[in-house]
Amino acid sequence: MKIKGLEYLLIGAEDVAEAAATWREMLGLAASEPCPPGTECLALGNGVIRIVADTDHVGLLAIALEVEGLGELVTKLREEGIAVSDPETEEDAMAAEIEPASTYGVPIRLIEHVGKRR
């Protein structure tokens, strides 16, 4: 079990296109594909920044980390008293979420790819 790297940062913005343009211009980030509908994605090393429309929560919404050995990691976290969801299958991956109360208010999503890597 190990953390392999950043999968994505999820950012909420009132105006997705404006926010993406700001990030591109300010930091020189390029658009990244594929990107879920209604979302702007920007390349960030091996991961991406996903910007989604959210008028209630502007700013960092979640951090997603790519892991190896998700089941073992979930077991280890639970043994340490950290609240984490059961792993669920979604498309080509398994994912679990650490409760924000355990991570200083930031939701952390743990993702293990089981098929073709994005």
N, C-alpha and C positions, 0 to 999 in steps of 0.2 A: 504494500500500500504506500502510495506517495502522491504528492501534489506535483503534477507535470507542468502546470503553468496557468496563465490567465486564459480563460475561455472568452469572457466578455465582461465589460462594465455596462450596467444598465442605467441610463440617465433619463430622467423625466424632464420634459420641456413643454411650455405652453405652445410654442411654435417650433415644430420639429425641423422644418427646412431652415429657418433662421438660426436655430441652435447648431445644426450641422455645418452651415456656412461659417459660423463664428469659429467653431472648432477647427475647420479646414484652414481658414485664413490665419488664425492665431497660432496654430501649432504645425501647420503644413501637413495635416493628415489627409490621406487619400480615401476616396470612397471604397468600400469593400462589398463584395458580392459573395454568395447570395445574402439577401437581407429579407426578413419577414415583412409582409405587407404593412404599410403604415409606419414603417421604421426606417430611419437612416442609419447606415452602418459605416464606420470609419475604421480603417486598418490601424492596429496598434500592436506592432511586433507580430507574434503568432496569434494574438487575440484580436478582438474588435471592441469598439465602443458602439453600443446600440442606443440610439436616441429615440424615445417613444413619447407620444402625446400624453401628458398628464398635467392637468391644471391644479390638482390637489397636492401633488408632491413633485416639486421642481428640484432637481439636483440628483445626487446619487441615490438610486433605488435599490441596487443589488450588485454584488460581485459574484461572478460565476467562475469557478476554478475547475480545470480539467484534472481528473484524478485517475489513478490506477489502483484497483482493489477497493472499490467503493464499499462493498459489503463489510470488509475488514475495518475500514475507516469508520463506518457508522457504528460498528460494535465498539471500537476503541473509544470513540467520542462519548457514547452512552455510558461506558464503564467509568468515564471521567466526570459523569454527571451533566453532560451537555445535551440539551434537547435537540434532537435531529429527527426528521421525518423518515419513514420507511422509504427505501429506494423504489422508484416507479419507472416503468419503461415508457420511453417516448421516442418515437422514430428509431434512430440508430444509436440510442444512448439509454443509460440508466441515470437517474438523478435523485438526489435527496437534498433537503434544505435544513440548514442549521438555523434555529430560532434566533431572531435578532437580539433577544434578551441576553444571549450568551456571547454576542459579538459586538457589544457596544452600540447596538441599534442598527447595525448594517446587516441585512439579510445576505447570507452566503449560500450559494447553490453549488453543490458538488456534482460534477458530471463525468461519467465514464463512458466513452464511446465503445460500442460493442460491434459496430459495423464499419462502413466506410466513413472516414474522417471528412468533415465538412470541407 
